Amino acid sequence: EDGLDLVRRLIASLPACLARDGVALLEIGRGQAPAVHEEVGALSMRTAVTTLPDLAGIERVVRVALV
């Protein structure tokens, strides 16, 4: 419904597939950053989450790094 089904599945797979000191980049749509941050925050691993804007200033990429 909110367009995040695939992103949620990718986030749920991060603990099993992200290497130590690994980074995942997730492309998102306008206004989806808060929901993605919340999903990543619910993981059972320590992460650093940042959002990167596109050239129009729209939050477009969420960077998830293991810390």
ROMI-879763 format. One record per residue (C-alpha): residue in one letter; x, y, z. Coordinates in steps of 0.05 Angstrom, whole numbers, plus 32768, in hexadecimal, padded with zeros to 4 digits. Each point is the difference from the previous one (the first is absolute). Layout:
BEGIN
AXYZ ...
END
This chain:
BEGIN
E800080008000 D803880318010 G80307FE57FCB L80327FE58033 D7FF37FB57FFB L80417FF17FDC V80288030802A R7FE57FDF8040 R80157FBB7FE6 L8045801B7FEF I8007801F8045 A7FEA7FBF8022 S80367FDA7FDA L8039802F8015 P80147FDB8040 A800B7FC07FD8 C8022801D7FC3 L802480408013 A804A7FF5800C R8024801C803D D800E804A7FF1 G7FCF7FF87FC6 V7FD480357FE2 A7FBD7FFB7FDD L7FE380377FD4 L7FB580007FF8 E7FDE802D7FCC I7FBF801B801A G7FC7802C7FE9 R7FEC80458017 G7FE980008049 Q80157FB8800F A803F80108028 P7FDE80038045 A7FE07FBB7FF7 V80427FE27FE7 H8026801E803B E7FCC7FE0802F E80067FBC7FDE V804C80018005 G7FFC80178049 A7FD87FC18010 L80397FD27FE9 S80277FD98034 M8043801D7FEA R80248042800A T7FFB802C7FC4 A801080477FEA V7FC980197FD2 T8006803E7FD4 T7FD5801B7FC9 L801D801D7FC0 P7FDA80317FD5 D7FFB80007FB4 L8011803E7FD7 A7FBA801C800E G800C7FFA804B I7FCF7FC68009 E80157FCA8031 R800F7FC97FCE V80337FCF801D V80047FE28045 R80457FE98013 V80027FC98035 A80457FEF801D L80127FCE8036 V8025801F803A 
END
